[in-house]
Amino acid sequence: MNKFVDLDYVPKKEDLICEFSVEPSENLSMKEACNRIAKESSIGTWTHVEHLNKEKRDKLRARVYSIDGNTAKVAYPPELFEKTNVPGTLASIAGNIFGMKALKNLRLEDVYIPASIDNAFEGPRYGIKGIRDTFGIEERPLIGTIVKPKVGLSSEQHANIAFEAWKGGCDVVKDDENLVNQDFNKFEERLDLTLEKRKKAEEETSETKGYMPNVTAETEEMLKRAELVKEKGGRYMMIDIVTAGWSALQTLRKHGPDLRIHAHRAMHAALTKNKKHGISMLTIAKFARLIGVDQLHIGTAVGKMEGEPTDIWEIEQEVENKIVRKHEDDHVLAEDWRDIKPVFAVSSGGLHPGLVQPLMQLLGKNIIIQAGGGIHGHPDGTRAGARAMRQAIDARMKGIDVEEYAEDSEELKKALDLWGAGKTYK
Amino acid sequence: MNKFVDLDYVPKKEDLICEFSVEPSENLSMKEACNRIAKESSIGTWTHVEHLNKEKRDKLRARVYSIDGNTAKVAYPPELFEKTNVPGTLASIAGNIFGMKALKNLRLEDVYIPASIDNAFEGPRYGIKGIRDTFGIEERPLIGTIVKPKVGLSSEQHANIAFEAWKGGCDVVKDDENLVNQDFNKFEERLDLTLEKRKKAEEETSETKGYMPNVTAETEEMLKRAELVKEKGGRYMMIDIVTAGWSALQTLRKHGPDLRIHAHRAMHAALTKNKKHGISMLTIAKFARLIGVDQLHIGTAVGKMEGEPTDIWEIEQEVENKIVRKHEDDHVLAEDWRDIKPVFAVSSGGLHPGLVQPLMQLLGKNIIIQAGGGIHGHPDGTRAGARAMRQAIDARMKGIDVEEYAEDSEELKKALDLWGAGKTYK
C-alpha cells in the first residue's frame, strides 16, 4: 500500500530532494505518514483515482527513500516542476502537506536543488565578490547600520542619521524592514536626501558607501521604486523577501534594475522558529540564493533574535560556499551551487560592539555586521557608535582582544562600558 | 519601563489592532514580553535611542491595551503604515517579533483593519453575488472539482476529465495547486483545450461552467498568463496566495485582467497549524479579502486537512459577512468591512458526497464545495462522481437525508457505499 515509500531507491542526481522532520498523528506509523507526504506532494490524492498509466505514475511519483527516526528523505523527479517557478515548486514540496491531519508536525528541514533547476536561475548578480569589489574592501567584514528608530523619523532626519553613520565608519546604511513609504517619510524624498548625504560622506571619507532603501511593495510599485533608485544613482535595493513573497522576489531579480539586492527576512520566524513544524531558515536561504539575492540576513546567535550558533553557521556555509558537504549531524544535504554565486551573509539583530568578537569567532570575516540600536544608542550618538563598531572589527582583524583594544579607543571603551564585552559565543 | 504597555488606553477606531497569543520566555513576565512585542513592531529597538521627540513617540508608538492570560491586544496608530502596502504592513505587525528570544511562542490570532486601510483597497471584484450571478445559481452551493491526479496528466487528458466533471454536474473545475506549466502539461495548451471543452459542456448542459487555471508564477509571467486567460475567454484565474506572496497577489488584483480570482492557500498550514506559534488562517483570510480574492479555501472540518469546525465557521463568517460581531470566546475582533465585498468560501480537501451533509450543516449553502478524489475516484468515474456530488447537494437542499436520497440516485448510492455517509459534523 505504501507505494510512495521505496527504501531501496537510490536518488538520481537529477532528483530534487527534501528532508523532512515528521511527527505522525497518533495511531499512524512513520512509514504510512511518509507515504502520505510523498503522495500529497507529488501525484496522489487520498483515494484511488484512475487516469494515469503505470508508466507515468512510476516516472512522476515522489519516493521516500530514507526513514531514520523522525527524519525522512523524499526524492522528487524533476519533471514534476516548472523549473523557473519557485512558488509553483513550493506548492508541491511545501504546500498542502503541512495541513494534513495525518501529521502532528512537519518541518521541511532542507532541500537539494538539482542542476536542471539551478540552471533555470541566474542567482546573485554580484554576490560576495561583487559586493566587496564595489567597496574595495577585500578582507574585513562590512559594517552596516539600520537607521533607528525603525519608523517615525522624517526623511531629513533619516538622511542625517545615515550621514553620521557613514562618517563614523559604516559602509552600508539600510532602512528598517517596516519603513516603506509612510506619510511622515516618503520613499522618494528619503531616497533623494539620503543619496545626497551618501555623496557627501563619500567625499569626506574617501570611502565608497552604500544606501539600501526598502522597496517592498506591490510588485509593480516595487519595480518603480527600484528603477527610481537606479535612476538616482543608488547601488542597492532592499526587499522583505518573506512578506513580499517568492513571486515578487523572482520579479525583482529578473525584471528589476541592475542593483545589489539586500534581503531582509522579517516574518521568517513565523515559519522557522518552531523546531518541529514549518520550514527551516536553511531552506528559505537556499531559495533566496537560487533566485539571486546578494545579501541575506542569517541571524547572529549572539543578539536579540532567535537562532542557535550551529544553525546560523550552517546557513552561512550554505549561502557562501560553492559546495556544501554533508554535515555530520546530517542536517545539510550536499548542494553543488555550480555557477550560482555566493551570497553575502548579514548578521543583524541586537548587535553592538561588545558582540563583535564572539560573532566573528563564529562566522569569520565574510559577513556584513549590522547594528541598529548598538550604533545609534551609543552614549555619544550615531557617529561615535559607528566608530566603536569599526574599532571592534579592527581589533578582531588585528587579533587583539576587544577590551585591550578599547584602552586606546574612546568610542569603543564607552560602548563596552554601556553594553558589556562578550568574549566568546559559547 | 514598560512604555508600550498602557492598559488604560482605549483604542481609537482609526487604530489597527492585533490580537496575539503570547508565551514569554522563562523569567520574563507577560507584561514585559508584550512591551517588547509592541516596541519591536512599531518604533522601538532593544536599547535606548534618541532621535525622536516625545510628541512623535507618543503619536506613533504601539500600545498594548489589554492583557488577559496569554492573550494581548495591541493598538497601532494608522500613521505607522503605508496604507496600500500589505507586505510592508506585515513586516511591522508580523515581522521580526516572531523571532525574538524574549518569546517562546507568538501567534498573530487576528487583526482589525481600520477604515483608512480598507479604503485603500478595492476588495473582491465579484464576491459572492458576482460569482452567483455569473452562474445564475441563486441558492445552492457551487460544486467544484480539482482535476486529479494533481500533476502528471497531459493537457488533453486534463481537458477531457474537466469535461466529464462539468457534464456530470460540476460548476467549476480547477487546476491543482502544484500544476503550473510543466513540460508534460503546458499552461497555454491546457488552457486552450480545457476552454474548448468548457464550451462544449456549456452547450450540452445549458449551464454556465467555470475553469480556474493556476497562473501562479513569477509576477510578470503570472500577469501574462492571466492576460492569456482573459484573451481566450476564461472567467477565472487561480493563484497560490501563500507561496506566491502578498506583493504578487496585490499585483494580480490591481494590474491583472478582469477575471474572478480563486485563491488556493497551499503552505498556509506551515504558518497556521501550530496553535501557539505563527499566524492564524483568520488573519490570512482577512488580508486576502482586503486585497480582493473572490474565492478562498477555508478548510472543511470534515476532510483530510487540519481545521477545527469552529475555526472554519469563524473564517467563513469573516470572509462572507459585512460586520463580524465580537465572538463569545473573544477570538474574533469585530470588523466592519464597509464596501469590501464578501468572499465566496471554498471548502476543499478530502471531501466526497458522503461528507456533504455534515459540511452543509456546519457551513450552510453559501460555499463552494470542491472534491477531487471524491469525484474522480467514484467507481464509475468522473462523470458519475460529479453526479453523485450534485445529488448529495440536491438532497441537502431539499432537506432529505443523504442515504434516503441515495435510494433513487444510483451514483450517490455507489459513492456512499464506497466512502460511507457522514450524518453530522460533531
Chai-1 contact restraints between the chains, C-beta under 6 A:
chainA,res_idxA,chainB,res_idxB,connection_type,confidence,min_distance_angstrom,max_distance_angstrom,comment,restraint_id
A,I43,B,P149,contact,1.0,0.0,6.0,A-B,restraint_1
A,I43,B,K150,contact,1.0,0.0,6.0,A-B,restraint_2
A,I43,B,V151,contact,1.0,0.0,6.0,A-B,restraint_3
A,I43,B,G152,contact,1.0,0.0,6.0,A-B,restraint_4
A,T45,B,K148,contact,1.0,0.0,6.0,A-B,restraint_5
A,T45,B,G372,contact,1.0,0.0,6.0,A-B,restraint_6
A,T45,B,G373,contact,1.0,0.0,6.0,A-B,restraint_7
A,W46,B,K304,contact,1.0,0.0,6.0,A-B,restraint_8
A,W46,B,G350,contact,1.0,0.0,6.0,A-B,restraint_9
A,W46,B,G373,contact,1.0,0.0,6.0,A-B,restraint_10
A,T47,B,G373,contact,1.0,0.0,6.0,A-B,restraint_11
A,T47,B,G377,contact,1.0,0.0,6.0,A-B,restraint_12
A,H48,B,G377,contact,1.0,0.0,6.0,A-B,restraint_13
A,V49,B,K148,contact,1.0,0.0,6.0,A-B,restraint_14
A,V49,B,P149,contact,1.0,0.0,6.0,A-B,restraint_15
A,V49,B,G373,contact,1.0,0.0,6.0,A-B,restraint_16
A,V49,B,H376,contact,1.0,0.0,6.0,A-B,restraint_17
A,V49,B,G377,contact,1.0,0.0,6.0,A-B,restraint_18
A,L52,B,P149,contact,1.0,0.0,6.0,A-B,restraint_19
A,L52,B,G152,contact,1.0,0.0,6.0,A-B,restraint_20
A,K56,B,G152,contact,1.0,0.0,6.0,A-B,restraint_21
A,L60,B,G152,contact,1.0,0.0,6.0,A-B,restraint_22
A,E82,B,V180,contact,1.0,0.0,6.0,A-B,restraint_23
A,E82,B,N181,contact,1.0,0.0,6.0,A-B,restraint_24
A,E82,B,Q182,contact,1.0,0.0,6.0,A-B,restraint_25
A,N85,B,V180,contact,1.0,0.0,6.0,A-B,restraint_26
A,N85,B,A217,contact,1.0,0.0,6.0,A-B,restraint_27
A,P87,B,T216,contact,1.0,0.0,6.0,A-B,restraint_28
A,P87,B,D240,contact,1.0,0.0,6.0,A-B,restraint_29
A,P87,B,T243,contact,1.0,0.0,6.0,A-B,restraint_30
A,P87,B,A244,contact,1.0,0.0,6.0,A-B,restraint_31
A,G88,B,V180,contact,1.0,0.0,6.0,A-B,restraint_32
A,G88,B,T216,contact,1.0,0.0,6.0,A-B,restraint_33
A,L90,B,T243,contact,1.0,0.0,6.0,A-B,restraint_34
A,A91,B,E177,contact,1.0,0.0,6.0,A-B,restraint_35
A,A91,B,N178,contact,1.0,0.0,6.0,A-B,restraint_36
A,A91,B,D240,contact,1.0,0.0,6.0,A-B,restraint_37
A,A91,B,T243,contact,1.0,0.0,6.0,A-B,restraint_38
A,A91,B,A266,contact,1.0,0.0,6.0,A-B,restraint_39
A,S92,B,N178,contact,1.0,0.0,6.0,A-B,restraint_40
A,A94,B,M267,contact,1.0,0.0,6.0,A-B,restraint_41
A,G95,B,E177,contact,1.0,0.0,6.0,A-B,restraint_42
A,G95,B,A266,contact,1.0,0.0,6.0,A-B,restraint_43
A,G95,B,M267,contact,1.0,0.0,6.0,A-B,restraint_44
A,N96,B,A266,contact,1.0,0.0,6.0,A-B,restraint_45
A,F98,B,A269,contact,1.0,0.0,6.0,A-B,restraint_46
A,F98,B,A270,contact,1.0,0.0,6.0,A-B,restraint_47
A,F98,B,K273,contact,1.0,0.0,6.0,A-B,restraint_48
A,G99,B,A269,contact,1.0,0.0,6.0,A-B,restraint_49
A,G99,B,M305,contact,1.0,0.0,6.0,A-B,restraint_50
A,G99,B,E306,contact,1.0,0.0,6.0,A-B,restraint_51
A,K101,B,E306,contact,1.0,0.0,6.0,A-B,restraint_52
A,K148,B,T45,contact,1.0,0.0,6.0,A-B,restraint_53
A,K148,B,V49,contact,1.0,0.0,6.0,A-B,restraint_54
A,P149,B,I43,contact,1.0,0.0,6.0,A-B,restraint_55
A,P149,B,V49,contact,1.0,0.0,6.0,A-B,restraint_56
A,P149,B,L52,contact,1.0,0.0,6.0,A-B,restraint_57
A,K150,B,I43,contact,1.0,0.0,6.0,A-B,restraint_58
A,V151,B,I43,contact,1.0,0.0,6.0,A-B,restraint_59
A,G152,B,I43,contact,1.0,0.0,6.0,A-B,restraint_60
A,G152,B,L52,contact,1.0,0.0,6.0,A-B,restraint_61
A,G152,B,K56,contact,1.0,0.0,6.0,A-B,restraint_62
A,G152,B,L60,contact,1.0,0.0,6.0,A-B,restraint_63
A,E177,B,A91,contact,1.0,0.0,6.0,A-B,restraint_64
A,E177,B,G95,contact,1.0,0.0,6.0,A-B,restraint_65
A,N178,B,A91,contact,1.0,0.0,6.0,A-B,restraint_66
A,N178,B,S92,contact,1.0,0.0,6.0,A-B,restraint_67
A,V180,B,E82,contact,1.0,0.0,6.0,A-B,restraint_68
A,V180,B,N85,contact,1.0,0.0,6.0,A-B,restraint_69
A,V180,B,G88,contact,1.0,0.0,6.0,A-B,restraint_70
A,N181,B,E82,contact,1.0,0.0,6.0,A-B,restraint_71
A,Q182,B,E82,contact,1.0,0.0,6.0,A-B,restraint_72
A,T216,B,P87,contact,1.0,0.0,6.0,A-B,restraint_73
A,T216,B,G88,contact,1.0,0.0,6.0,A-B,restraint_74
A,A217,B,N85,contact,1.0,0.0,6.0,A-B,restraint_75
A,E218,B,S247,contact,1.0,0.0,6.0,A-B,restraint_76
A,E218,B,Q250,contact,1.0,0.0,6.0,A-B,restraint_77
A,E218,B,T251,contact,1.0,0.0,6.0,A-B,restraint_78
A,T219,B,T219,contact,1.0,0.0,6.0,A-B,restraint_79
A,T219,B,S247,contact,1.0,0.0,6.0,A-B,restraint_80
A,T219,B,A248,contact,1.0,0.0,6.0,A-B,restraint_81
A,T219,B,T251,contact,1.0,0.0,6.0,A-B,restraint_82
A,E220,B,T251,contact,1.0,0.0,6.0,A-B,restraint_83
A,E220,B,H255,contact,1.0,0.0,6.0,A-B,restraint_84
A,D240,B,P87,contact,1.0,0.0,6.0,A-B,restraint_85
A,D240,B,A91,contact,1.0,0.0,6.0,A-B,restraint_86
A,T243,B,P87,contact,1.0,0.0,6.0,A-B,restraint_87
A,T243,B,L90,contact,1.0,0.0,6.0,A-B,restraint_88
A,T243,B,A91,contact,1.0,0.0,6.0,A-B,restraint_89
A,A244,B,P87,contact,1.0,0.0,6.0,A-B,restraint_90
A,A244,B,G245,contact,1.0,0.0,6.0,A-B,restraint_91
A,A244,B,S247,contact,1.0,0.0,6.0,A-B,restraint_92
A,G245,B,A244,contact,1.0,0.0,6.0,A-B,restraint_93
A,G245,B,G245,contact,1.0,0.0,6.0,A-B,restraint_94
A,G245,B,W246,contact,1.0,0.0,6.0,A-B,restraint_95
A,G245,B,S247,contact,1.0,0.0,6.0,A-B,restraint_96
A,G245,B,A248,contact,1.0,0.0,6.0,A-B,restraint_97
A,W246,B,G245,contact,1.0,0.0,6.0,A-B,restraint_98
A,S247,B,E218,contact,1.0,0.0,6.0,A-B,restraint_99
A,S247,B,T219,contact,1.0,0.0,6.0,A-B,restraint_100
A,S247,B,A244,contact,1.0,0.0,6.0,A-B,restraint_101
A,S247,B,G245,contact,1.0,0.0,6.0,A-B,restraint_102
A,S247,B,A248,contact,1.0,0.0,6.0,A-B,restraint_103
A,A248,B,T219,contact,1.0,0.0,6.0,A-B,restraint_104
A,A248,B,G245,contact,1.0,0.0,6.0,A-B,restraint_105
A,A248,B,S247,contact,1.0,0.0,6.0,A-B,restraint_106
A,A248,B,A248,contact,1.0,0.0,6.0,A-B,restraint_107
A,Q250,B,E218,contact,1.0,0.0,6.0,A-B,restraint_108
A,T251,B,E218,contact,1.0,0.0,6.0,A-B,restraint_109
A,T251,B,T219,contact,1.0,0.0,6.0,A-B,restraint_110
A,T251,B,E220,contact,1.0,0.0,6.0,A-B,restraint_111
A,H255,B,E220,contact,1.0,0.0,6.0,A-B,restraint_112
A,A266,B,A91,contact,1.0,0.0,6.0,A-B,restraint_113
A,A266,B,G95,contact,1.0,0.0,6.0,A-B,restraint_114
A,A266,B,N96,contact,1.0,0.0,6.0,A-B,restraint_115
A,M267,B,A94,contact,1.0,0.0,6.0,A-B,restraint_116
A,M267,B,G95,contact,1.0,0.0,6.0,A-B,restraint_117
A,A269,B,F98,contact,1.0,0.0,6.0,A-B,restraint_118
A,A269,B,G99,contact,1.0,0.0,6.0,A-B,restraint_119
A,A270,B,F98,contact,1.0,0.0,6.0,A-B,restraint_120
A,A270,B,L271,contact,1.0,0.0,6.0,A-B,restraint_121
A,A270,B,G278,contact,1.0,0.0,6.0,A-B,restraint_122
A,A270,B,I279,contact,1.0,0.0,6.0,A-B,restraint_123
A,L271,B,A270,contact,1.0,0.0,6.0,A-B,restraint_124
A,N274,B,N274,contact,1.0,0.0,6.0,A-B,restraint_125
A,N274,B,H277,contact,1.0,0.0,6.0,A-B,restraint_126
A,H277,B,N274,contact,1.0,0.0,6.0,A-B,restraint_127
A,G278,B,A270,contact,1.0,0.0,6.0,A-B,restraint_128
A,I279,B,A270,contact,1.0,0.0,6.0,A-B,restraint_129
A,K304,B,W46,contact,1.0,0.0,6.0,A-B,restraint_130
A,M305,B,G99,contact,1.0,0.0,6.0,A-B,restraint_131
A,E306,B,G99,contact,1.0,0.0,6.0,A-B,restraint_132
A,E306,B,K101,contact,1.0,0.0,6.0,A-B,restraint_133
A,G350,B,W46,contact,1.0,0.0,6.0,A-B,restraint_134
A,G372,B,T45,contact,1.0,0.0,6.0,A-B,restraint_135
A,G373,B,T45,contact,1.0,0.0,6.0,A-B,restraint_136
A,G373,B,W46,contact,1.0,0.0,6.0,A-B,restraint_137
A,G373,B,T47,contact,1.0,0.0,6.0,A-B,restraint_138
A,G373,B,V49,contact,1.0,0.0,6.0,A-B,restraint_139
A,H376,B,V49,contact,1.0,0.0,6.0,A-B,restraint_140
A,G377,B,T47,contact,1.0,0.0,6.0,A-B,restraint_141
A,G377,B,H48,contact,1.0,0.0,6.0,A-B,restraint_142
A,G377,B,V49,contact,1.0,0.0,6.0,A-B,restraint_143
